[in-house]
Amino acid sequence: MKLEDRAKLVKFIDEKLYQAYESLLEGTFEEKALHQSLERAFNDLKKNPFSGIKISARLWPKEYKKYGITNLRKYNLPNAWRLMYTLEGNEIEIVSILLEWLSHKEYEKRFGYKVK
């Protein structure tokens, strides 16, 4: 089955992340804007799960390895936010599993880049 014929789903890694996403709607203007950006990203991932940038396994933070992932991708959001996700799939569907979203500063810290 071709990629375009497979179902493309977006799921949260756990309930805690889903609740964090929902709580953005009750937050500040910036948090509501982040929620909208995440919604757009989810729609993009439902069209093309491979739209994010693949991250080399040697760069994966230990926090993600606990999930037993076999791939890691980054989707760049507006205002330098990053959405981290992994893909799982079979002949019928591809699932983008959301791990977290981070500000650019948090992203640099998580991945061990030098932060000033």
N, CA, C and O atoms as CSV, one atom per row, in Angstrom:
chain,resi,resn,atom,element,x,y,z
A,1,MET,N,N,0.846,-1.180,0.000
A,1,MET,CA,C,0.000,0.000,0.000
A,1,MET,C,C,0.892,1.243,0.000
A,1,MET,O,O,1.880,1.310,0.731
A,2,LYS,N,N,0.539,2.201,-0.808
A,2,LYS,CA,C,1.299,3.440,-0.914
A,2,LYS,C,C,1.049,4.331,0.305
A,2,LYS,O,O,0.032,4.208,0.988
A,3,LEU,N,N,2.007,5.233,0.560
A,3,LEU,CA,C,1.881,6.170,1.679
A,3,LEU,C,C,0.559,6.916,1.617
A,3,LEU,O,O,-0.135,7.033,2.627
A,4,GLU,N,N,0.206,7.416,0.450
A,4,GLU,CA,C,-1.004,8.224,0.348
A,4,GLU,C,C,-2.280,7.420,0.604
A,4,GLU,O,O,-3.333,8.002,0.864
A,5,ASP,N,N,-2.196,6.088,0.533
A,5,ASP,CA,C,-3.366,5.250,0.787
A,5,ASP,C,C,-3.510,4.857,2.257
A,5,ASP,O,O,-4.573,4.397,2.675
A,6,ARG,N,N,-2.458,5.035,3.031
A,6,ARG,CA,C,-2.509,4.653,4.447
A,6,ARG,C,C,-3.180,5.736,5.291
A,6,ARG,O,O,-3.071,6.926,4.994
A,7,ALA,N,N,-3.863,5.314,6.327
A,7,ALA,CA,C,-4.433,6.271,7.283
A,7,ALA,C,C,-3.291,6.948,8.019
A,7,ALA,O,O,-2.293,6.309,8.353
A,8,LYS,N,N,-3.438,8.240,8.272
A,8,LYS,CA,C,-2.407,8.999,8.981
A,8,LYS,C,C,-3.039,9.590,10.234
A,8,LYS,O,O,-3.958,10.406,10.157
A,9,LEU,N,N,-2.534,9.169,11.380
A,9,LEU,CA,C,-3.093,9.571,12.661
A,9,LEU,C,C,-2.075,10.345,13.473
A,9,LEU,O,O,-0.869,10.213,13.264
A,10,VAL,N,N,-2.566,11.153,14.403
A,10,VAL,CA,C,-1.717,11.872,15.348
A,10,VAL,C,C,-2.211,11.528,16.747
A,10,VAL,O,O,-3.397,11.661,17.046
A,11,LYS,N,N,-1.286,11.081,17.605
A,11,LYS,CA,C,-1.641,10.712,18.973
A,11,LYS,C,C,-0.616,11.282,19.946
A,11,LYS,O,O,0.538,11.515,19.587
A,12,PHE,N,N,-1.048,11.498,21.164
A,12,PHE,CA,C,-0.167,11.968,22.229
A,12,PHE,C,C,0.478,10.762,22.907
A,12,PHE,O,O,-0.133,9.698,23.002
A,13,ILE,N,N,1.710,10.929,23.377
A,13,ILE,CA,C,2.423,9.828,24.021
A,13,ILE,C,C,1.724,9.397,25.306
A,13,ILE,O,O,1.779,8.225,25.681
A,14,ASP,N,N,1.067,10.337,25.981
A,14,ASP,CA,C,0.352,9.989,27.207
A,14,ASP,C,C,-0.709,11.045,27.523
A,14,ASP,O,O,-0.780,12.090,26.875
A,15,GLU,N,N,-1.512,10.754,28.511
A,15,GLU,CA,C,-2.606,11.641,28.909
A,15,GLU,C,C,-2.070,12.971,29.441
A,15,GLU,O,O,-2.684,14.018,29.234
A,16,LYS,N,N,-0.936,12.928,30.120
A,16,LYS,CA,C,-0.353,14.153,30.680
A,16,LYS,C,C,-0.048,15.170,29.574
A,16,LYS,O,O,-0.315,16.362,29.730
A,17,LEU,N,N,0.504,14.700,28.472
A,17,LEU,CA,C,0.820,15.599,27.365
A,17,LEU,C,C,-0.467,16.145,26.739
A,17,LEU,O,O,-0.545,17.320,26.380
A,18,TYR,N,N,-1.464,15.283,26.617
A,18,TYR,CA,C,-2.747,15.737,26.072
A,18,TYR,C,C,-3.354,16.822,26.963
A,18,TYR,O,O,-3.869,17.822,26.462
A,19,GLN,N,N,-3.295,16.627,28.271
A,19,GLN,CA,C,-3.835,17.619,29.195
A,19,GLN,C,C,-3.066,18.939,29.095
A,19,GLN,O,O,-3.663,20.012,29.184
A,20,ALA,N,N,-1.752,18.865,28.912
A,20,ALA,CA,C,-0.943,20.080,28.741
A,20,ALA,C,C,-1.380,20.822,27.481
A,20,ALA,O,O,-1.466,22.049,27.465
A,21,TYR,N,N,-1.652,20.061,26.436
A,21,TYR,CA,C,-2.121,20.656,25.185
A,21,TYR,C,C,-3.473,21.346,25.394
A,21,TYR,O,O,-3.660,22.484,24.966
A,22,GLU,N,N,-4.395,20.676,26.037
A,22,GLU,CA,C,-5.719,21.241,26.289
A,22,GLU,C,C,-5.643,22.489,27.168
A,22,GLU,O,O,-6.395,23.442,26.964
A,23,SER,N,N,-4.743,22.482,28.136
A,23,SER,CA,C,-4.641,23.609,29.065
A,23,SER,C,C,-4.114,24.877,28.390
A,23,SER,O,O,-4.292,25.976,28.915
A,24,LEU,N,N,-3.469,24.734,27.236
A,24,LEU,CA,C,-2.991,25.917,26.513
A,24,LEU,C,C,-4.148,26.844,26.144
A,24,LEU,O,O,-3.970,28.059,26.061
A,25,LEU,N,N,-5.324,26.277,25.925
A,25,LEU,CA,C,-6.494,27.091,25.566
A,25,LEU,C,C,-6.941,28.008,26.693
A,25,LEU,O,O,-7.592,29.025,26.451
A,26,GLU,N,N,-6.596,27.654,27.915
A,26,GLU,CA,C,-6.985,28.451,29.080
A,26,GLU,C,C,-5.894,29.424,29.507
A,26,GLU,O,O,-6.058,30.158,30.482
A,27,GLY,N,N,-4.791,29.431,28.785
A,27,GLY,CA,C,-3.629,30.206,29.199
A,27,GLY,C,C,-3.565,31.599,28.611
A,27,GLY,O,O,-4.574,32.190,28.226
A,28,THR,N,N,-2.363,32.096,28.556
A,28,THR,CA,C,-2.081,33.440,28.056
A,28,THR,C,C,-2.309,33.499,26.545
A,28,THR,O,O,-2.562,32.484,25.897
A,29,PHE,N,N,-2.213,34.694,26.012
A,29,PHE,CA,C,-2.318,34.884,24.565
A,29,PHE,C,C,-1.281,34.025,23.846
A,29,PHE,O,O,-1.589,33.389,22.837
A,30,GLU,N,N,-0.052,34.005,24.365
A,30,GLU,CA,C,1.033,33.241,23.745
A,30,GLU,C,C,0.737,31.742,23.779
A,30,GLU,O,O,1.027,31.029,22.819
A,31,GLU,N,N,0.160,31.265,24.885
A,31,GLU,CA,C,-0.170,29.843,24.990
A,31,GLU,C,C,-1.297,29.472,24.026
A,31,GLU,O,O,-1.283,28.392,23.435
A,32,LYS,N,N,-2.258,30.359,23.873
A,32,LYS,CA,C,-3.335,30.108,22.905
A,32,LYS,C,C,-2.785,30.092,21.480
A,32,LYS,O,O,-3.221,29.293,20.651
A,33,ALA,N,N,-1.831,30.970,21.200
A,33,ALA,CA,C,-1.189,30.991,19.883
A,33,ALA,C,C,-0.403,29.699,19.649
A,33,ALA,O,O,-0.404,29.164,18.540
A,34,LEU,N,N,0.266,29.201,20.688
A,34,LEU,CA,C,0.992,27.935,20.579
A,34,LEU,C,C,0.011,26.805,20.283
A,34,LEU,O,O,0.300,25.938,19.458
A,35,HIS,N,N,-1.133,26.804,20.939
A,35,HIS,CA,C,-2.168,25.792,20.687
A,35,HIS,C,C,-2.567,25.804,19.211
A,35,HIS,O,O,-2.689,24.748,18.592
A,36,GLN,N,N,-2.770,26.991,18.652
A,36,GLN,CA,C,-3.132,27.101,17.235
A,36,GLN,C,C,-2.014,26.577,16.336
A,36,GLN,O,O,-2.274,25.909,15.335
A,37,SER,N,N,-0.779,26.882,16.698
A,37,SER,CA,C,0.365,26.394,15.920
A,37,SER,C,C,0.443,24.868,15.971
A,37,SER,O,O,0.735,24.219,14.966
A,38,LEU,N,N,0.182,24.309,17.139
A,38,LEU,CA,C,0.182,22.847,17.277
A,38,LEU,C,C,-0.933,22.232,16.440
A,38,LEU,O,O,-0.731,21.195,15.809
A,39,GLU,N,N,-2.097,22.855,16.428
A,39,GLU,CA,C,-3.216,22.361,15.608
A,39,GLU,C,C,-2.819,22.305,14.134
A,39,GLU,O,O,-3.096,21.321,13.448
A,40,ARG,N,N,-2.175,23.357,13.655
A,40,ARG,CA,C,-1.722,23.384,12.259
A,40,ARG,C,C,-0.704,22.271,12.010
A,40,ARG,O,O,-0.744,21.600,10.979
A,41,ALA,N,N,0.201,22.085,12.960
A,41,ALA,CA,C,1.201,21.020,12.821
A,41,ALA,C,C,0.529,19.653,12.766
A,41,ALA,O,O,0.905,18.807,11.955
A,42,PHE,N,N,-0.467,19.432,13.630
A,42,PHE,CA,C,-1.170,18.138,13.640
A,42,PHE,C,C,-1.832,17.897,12.285
A,42,PHE,O,O,-1.786,16.785,11.760
A,43,ASN,N,N,-2.443,18.928,11.722
A,43,ASN,CA,C,-3.072,18.792,10.409
A,43,ASN,C,C,-2.039,18.479,9.331
A,43,ASN,O,O,-2.293,17.667,8.442
A,44,ASP,N,N,-0.869,19.124,9.409
A,44,ASP,CA,C,0.200,18.832,8.459
A,44,ASP,C,C,0.660,17.381,8.596
A,44,ASP,O,O,0.880,16.700,7.594
A,45,LEU,N,N,0.806,16.909,9.833
A,45,LEU,CA,C,1.261,15.538,10.065
A,45,LEU,C,C,0.219,14.519,9.607
A,45,LEU,O,O,0.571,13.407,9.212
A,46,LYS,N,N,-1.045,14.886,9.657
A,46,LYS,CA,C,-2.097,13.991,9.157
A,46,LYS,C,C,-2.036,13.884,7.630
A,46,LYS,O,O,-2.463,12.880,7.060
A,47,LYS,N,N,-1.517,14.896,6.985
A,47,LYS,CA,C,-1.346,14.860,5.528
A,47,LYS,C,C,-0.039,14.159,5.159
A,47,LYS,O,O,0.003,13.332,4.248
A,48,ASN,N,N,1.029,14.507,5.888
A,48,ASN,CA,C,2.344,13.946,5.595
A,48,ASN,C,C,3.124,13.759,6.897
A,48,ASN,O,O,3.735,14.708,7.390
A,49,PRO,N,N,3.112,12.555,7.456
A,49,PRO,CA,C,3.814,12.307,8.720
A,49,PRO,C,C,5.325,12.563,8.640
A,49,PRO,O,O,5.979,12.743,9.667
A,50,PHE,N,N,5.868,12.579,7.435
A,50,PHE,CA,C,7.307,12.763,7.256
A,50,PHE,C,C,7.684,14.229,7.061
A,50,PHE,O,O,8.811,14.528,6.667
A,51,SER,N,N,6.761,15.141,7.331
A,51,SER,CA,C,7.036,16.561,7.085
A,51,SER,C,C,8.051,17.152,8.058
A,51,SER,O,O,8.637,18.195,7.767
A,52,GLY,N,N,8.269,16.520,9.190
A,52,GLY,CA,C,9.284,16.993,10.123
A,52,GLY,C,C,10.680,16.559,9.698
A,52,GLY,O,O,10.847,15.773,8.765
A,53,ILE,N,N,11.655,17.074,10.384
A,53,ILE,CA,C,13.066,16.787,10.104
A,53,ILE,C,C,13.509,15.577,10.925
A,53,ILE,O,O,13.306,15.538,12.139
A,54,LYS,N,N,14.111,14.597,10.263
A,54,LYS,CA,C,14.596,13.402,10.952
A,54,LYS,C,C,15.840,13.751,11.766
A,54,LYS,O,O,16.735,14.447,11.287
A,55,ILE,N,N,15.882,13.256,13.001
A,55,ILE,CA,C,17.021,13.515,13.889
A,55,ILE,C,C,17.825,12.231,14.044
A,55,ILE,O,O,17.272,11.169,14.330
A,56,SER,N,N,19.114,12.339,13.857
A,56,SER,CA,C,20.026,11.195,13.949
A,56,SER,C,C,19.964,10.575,15.349
A,56,SER,O,O,19.905,11.290,16.349
A,57,ALA,N,N,19.977,9.254,15.410
A,57,ALA,CA,C,19.864,8.528,16.678
A,57,ALA,C,C,20.953,8.928,17.672
A,57,ALA,O,O,20.721,8.895,18.881
A,58,ARG,N,N,22.111,9.296,17.195
A,58,ARG,CA,C,23.195,9.663,18.114
A,58,ARG,C,C,22.892,10.953,18.875
A,58,ARG,O,O,23.539,11.241,19.883
A,59,LEU,N,N,21.924,11.724,18.408
A,59,LEU,CA,C,21.556,12.988,19.053
A,59,LEU,C,C,20.350,12.867,19.988
A,59,LEU,O,O,20.003,13.834,20.667
A,60,TRP,N,N,19.711,11.705,20.034
A,60,TRP,CA,C,18.495,11.545,20.835
A,60,TRP,C,C,18.768,11.730,22.320
A,60,TRP,O,O,19.670,11.094,22.865
A,61,PRO,N,N,18.014,12.579,22.973
A,61,PRO,CA,C,18.146,12.719,24.434
A,61,PRO,C,C,17.658,11.454,25.141
A,61,PRO,O,O,16.783,10.748,24.640
A,62,LYS,N,N,18.230,11.181,26.298
A,62,LYS,CA,C,17.843,9.983,27.040
A,62,LYS,C,C,16.366,9.999,27.423
A,62,LYS,O,O,15.759,8.940,27.586
A,63,GLU,N,N,15.786,11.179,27.569
A,63,GLU,CA,C,14.373,11.286,27.938
A,63,GLU,C,C,13.454,10.608,26.918
A,63,GLU,O,O,12.376,10.131,27.273
A,64,TYR,N,N,13.877,10.567,25.665
A,64,TYR,CA,C,13.052,9.950,24.627
A,64,TYR,C,C,13.311,8.449,24.496
A,64,TYR,O,O,12.433,7.702,24.064
A,65,LYS,N,N,14.490,8.018,24.862
A,65,LYS,CA,C,14.842,6.607,24.709
A,65,LYS,C,C,13.990,5.700,25.587
A,65,LYS,O,O,13.818,4.519,25.282
A,66,LYS,N,N,13.449,6.257,26.693
A,66,LYS,CA,C,12.612,5.449,27.596
A,66,LYS,C,C,11.336,4.966,26.917
A,66,LYS,O,O,10.706,4.016,27.384
A,67,TYR,N,N,10.948,5.615,25.814
A,67,TYR,CA,C,9.745,5.218,25.089
A,67,TYR,C,C,10.008,4.078,24.108
A,67,TYR,O,O,9.073,3.547,23.508
A,68,GLY,N,N,11.264,3.703,23.943
A,68,GLY,CA,C,11.601,2.631,23.017
A,68,GLY,C,C,11.406,3.018,21.554
A,68,GLY,O,O,11.060,2.178,20.722
A,69,ILE,N,N,11.629,4.284,21.250
A,69,ILE,CA,C,11.413,4.772,19.891
A,69,ILE,C,C,12.474,4.235,18.931
A,69,ILE,O,O,13.582,3.889,19.339
A,70,THR,N,N,12.120,4.174,17.671
A,70,THR,CA,C,13.059,3.737,16.635
A,70,THR,C,C,13.374,4.870,15.664
A,70,THR,O,O,14.196,4.711,14.761
A,71,ASN,N,N,12.712,6.018,15.853
A,71,ASN,CA,C,12.983,7.190,15.026
A,71,ASN,C,C,12.529,8.413,15.807
A,71,ASN,O,O,11.694,8.315,16.706
A,72,LEU,N,N,13.082,9.555,15.457
A,72,LEU,CA,C,12.722,10.812,16.116
A,72,LEU,C,C,12.700,11.904,15.065
A,72,LEU,O,O,13.591,12.000,14.221
A,73,ARG,N,N,11.664,12.725,15.135
A,73,ARG,CA,C,11.509,13.807,14.173
A,73,ARG,C,C,11.188,15.102,14.903
A,73,ARG,O,O,10.648,15.101,16.009
A,74,LYS,N,N,11.538,16.208,14.247
A,74,LYS,CA,C,11.300,17.551,14.788
A,74,LYS,C,C,10.496,18.336,13.767
A,74,LYS,O,O,10.826,18.375,12.582
A,75,TYR,N,N,9.433,18.962,14.258
A,75,TYR,CA,C,8.616,19.828,13.412
A,75,TYR,C,C,8.789,21.236,13.956
A,75,TYR,O,O,8.488,21.495,15.122
A,76,ASN,N,N,9.273,22.152,13.115
A,76,ASN,CA,C,9.487,23.530,13.546
A,76,ASN,C,C,8.171,24.301,13.552
A,76,ASN,O,O,7.463,24.363,12.547
A,77,LEU,N,N,7.863,24.884,14.698
A,77,LEU,CA,C,6.662,25.685,14.888
A,77,LEU,C,C,7.038,27.165,14.850
A,77,LEU,O,O,8.218,27.499,14.953
A,78,PRO,N,N,6.054,28.061,14.703
A,78,PRO,CA,C,6.348,29.499,14.760
A,78,PRO,C,C,6.959,29.894,16.113
A,78,PRO,O,O,6.824,29.181,17.107
A,79,ASN,N,N,7.621,31.029,16.120
A,79,ASN,CA,C,8.249,31.591,17.321
A,79,ASN,C,C,9.281,30.652,17.940
A,79,ASN,O,O,9.456,30.619,19.158
A,80,ALA,N,N,9.956,29.895,17.087
A,80,ALA,CA,C,11.077,29.024,17.478
A,80,ALA,C,C,10.682,27.875,18.399
A,80,ALA,O,O,11.544,27.325,19.084
A,81,TRP,N,N,9.411,27.496,18.437
A,81,TRP,CA,C,8.991,26.314,19.180
A,81,TRP,C,C,9.285,25.076,18.345
A,81,TRP,O,O,9.337,25.149,17.117
A,82,ARG,N,N,9.475,23.945,19.003
A,82,ARG,CA,C,9.764,22.673,18.340
A,82,ARG,C,C,8.784,21.614,18.839
A,82,ARG,O,O,8.534,21.510,20.040
A,83,LEU,N,N,8.235,20.839,17.923
A,83,LEU,CA,C,7.384,19.705,18.257
A,83,LEU,C,C,8.179,18.442,17.977
A,83,LEU,O,O,8.626,18.221,16.851
A,84,MET,N,N,8.355,17.622,18.988
A,84,MET,CA,C,9.112,16.382,18.843
A,84,MET,C,C,8.128,15.228,18.731
A,84,MET,O,O,7.169,15.135,19.498
A,85,TYR,N,N,8.380,14.346,17.759
A,85,TYR,CA,C,7.482,13.207,17.570
A,85,TYR,C,C,8.224,12.024,16.981
A,85,TYR,O,O,9.335,12.155,16.467
A,86,THR,N,N,7.592,10.877,17.066
A,86,THR,CA,C,8.128,9.659,16.487
A,86,THR,C,C,7.042,9.044,15.619
A,86,THR,O,O,5.862,9.355,15.779
A,87,LEU,N,N,7.434,8.182,14.711
A,87,LEU,CA,C,6.474,7.538,13.819
A,87,LEU,C,C,6.428,6.039,14.077
A,87,LEU,O,O,7.455,5.397,14.297
A,88,GLU,N,N,5.226,5.502,14.045
A,88,GLU,CA,C,5.014,4.064,14.057
A,88,GLU,C,C,4.012,3.764,12.969
A,88,GLU,O,O,3.147,4.585,12.665
A,89,GLY,N,N,4.126,2.606,12.391
A,89,GLY,CA,C,3.173,2.316,11.342
A,89,GLY,C,C,3.242,0.902,10.830
A,89,GLY,O,O,4.079,0.098,11.239
A,90,ASN,N,N,2.331,0.628,9.919
A,90,ASN,CA,C,2.264,-0.661,9.246
A,90,ASN,C,C,1.688,-0.417,7.852
A,90,ASN,O,O,1.676,0.721,7.382
A,91,GLU,N,N,1.221,-1.450,7.198
A,91,GLU,CA,C,0.718,-1.311,5.834
A,91,GLU,C,C,-0.586,-0.515,5.782
A,91,GLU,O,O,-0.962,-0.020,4.719
A,92,ILE,N,N,-1.279,-0.387,6.914
A,92,ILE,CA,C,-2.598,0.236,6.931
A,92,ILE,C,C,-2.563,1.678,7.416
A,92,ILE,O,O,-3.318,2.517,6.925
A,93,GLU,N,N,-1.676,1.977,8.394
A,93,GLU,CA,C,-1.667,3.320,8.969
A,93,GLU,C,C,-0.267,3.758,9.378
A,93,GLU,O,O,0.636,2.943,9.568
A,94,ILE,N,N,-0.120,5.058,9.505
A,94,ILE,CA,C,1.091,5.668,10.055
A,94,ILE,C,C,0.627,6.580,11.186
A,94,ILE,O,O,-0.265,7.408,11.002
A,95,VAL,N,N,1.242,6.419,12.355
A,95,VAL,CA,C,0.855,7.210,13.517
A,95,VAL,C,C,2.016,8.119,13.915
A,95,VAL,O,O,3.124,7.655,14.181
A,96,SER,N,N,1.739,9.421,13.950
A,96,SER,CA,C,2.695,10.385,14.501
A,96,SER,C,C,2.408,10.453,15.996
A,96,SER,O,O,1.327,10.875,16.408
A,97,ILE,N,N,3.371,10.040,16.800
A,97,ILE,CA,C,3.202,10.033,18.250
A,97,ILE,C,C,3.958,11.227,18.818
A,97,ILE,O,O,5.184,11.306,18.743
A,98,LEU,N,N,3.195,12.144,19.385
A,98,LEU,CA,C,3.765,13.387,19.906
A,98,LEU,C,C,4.439,13.133,21.245
A,98,LEU,O,O,3.837,12.557,22.151
A,99,LEU,N,N,5.692,13.565,21.367
A,99,LEU,CA,C,6.455,13.367,22.599
A,99,LEU,C,C,6.449,14.616,23.475
A,99,LEU,O,O,6.259,14.530,24.688
A,100,GLU,N,N,6.657,15.773,22.857
A,100,GLU,CA,C,6.620,17.041,23.592
A,100,GLU,C,C,6.818,18.188,22.620
A,100,GLU,O,O,7.216,17.991,21.472
A,101,TRP,N,N,6.533,19.396,23.104
A,101,TRP,CA,C,6.879,20.616,22.386
A,101,TRP,C,C,7.729,21.452,23.317
A,101,TRP,O,O,7.519,21.470,24.530
A,102,LEU,N,N,8.691,22.143,22.734
A,102,LEU,CA,C,9.666,22.888,23.527
A,102,LEU,C,C,9.935,24.244,22.900
A,102,LEU,O,O,9.866,24.410,21.682
A,103,SER,N,N,10.241,25.208,23.753
A,103,SER,CA,C,10.738,26.483,23.235
A,103,SER,C,C,12.137,26.218,22.676
A,103,SER,O,O,12.731,25.174,22.945
A,104,HIS,N,N,12.651,27.156,21.908
A,104,HIS,CA,C,13.977,26.965,21.327
A,104,HIS,C,C,15.030,26.777,22.429
A,104,HIS,O,O,15.924,25.940,22.308
A,105,LYS,N,N,14.911,27.557,23.492
A,105,LYS,CA,C,15.871,27.454,24.602
A,105,LYS,C,C,15.787,26.074,25.263
A,105,LYS,O,O,16.812,25.462,25.564
A,106,GLU,N,N,14.574,25.594,25.485
A,106,GLU,CA,C,14.404,24.256,26.078
A,106,GLU,C,C,14.926,23.175,25.136
A,106,GLU,O,O,15.519,22.190,25.575
A,107,TYR,N,N,14.702,23.368,23.846
A,107,TYR,CA,C,15.184,22.421,22.841
A,107,TYR,C,C,16.712,22.335,22.869
A,107,TYR,O,O,17.283,21.245,22.865
A,108,GLU,N,N,17.355,23.486,22.897
A,108,GLU,CA,C,18.820,23.494,22.948
A,108,GLU,C,C,19.337,22.795,24.196
A,108,GLU,O,O,20.317,22.052,24.135
A,109,LYS,N,N,18.682,23.031,25.323
A,109,LYS,CA,C,19.098,22.388,26.570
A,109,LYS,C,C,18.873,20.878,26.509
A,109,LYS,O,O,19.751,20.107,26.896
A,110,ARG,N,N,17.696,20.446,26.022
A,110,ARG,CA,C,17.357,19.024,25.943
A,110,ARG,C,C,18.352,18.265,25.072
A,110,ARG,O,O,18.727,17.134,25.382
A,111,PHE,N,N,18.778,18.902,23.974
A,111,PHE,CA,C,19.673,18.233,23.047
A,111,PHE,C,C,21.153,18.521,23.303
A,111,PHE,O,O,22.016,18.099,22.533
A,112,GLY,N,N,21.439,19.245,24.394
A,112,GLY,CA,C,22.816,19.461,24.807
A,112,GLY,C,C,23.568,20.481,23.988
A,112,GLY,O,O,24.799,20.480,23.976
A,113,TYR,N,N,22.839,21.369,23.290
A,113,TYR,CA,C,23.511,22.440,22.586
A,113,TYR,C,C,23.893,23.517,23.565
A,113,TYR,O,O,23.267,23.652,24.616
A,114,LYS,N,N,24.903,24.281,23.243
A,114,LYS,CA,C,25.358,25.325,24.141
A,114,LYS,C,C,24.306,26.425,24.235
A,114,LYS,O,O,23.882,26.995,23.230
A,115,VAL,N,N,23.903,26.703,25.461
A,115,VAL,CA,C,22.905,27.756,25.704
A,115,VAL,C,C,23.574,28.886,26.416
A,115,VAL,O,O,24.248,28.691,27.426
A,116,LYS,N,N,23.385,30.091,25.882
A,116,LYS,CA,C,24.003,31.268,26.510
A,116,LYS,C,C,23.077,31.882,27.504
A,116,LYS,O,O,23.422,32.882,28.133
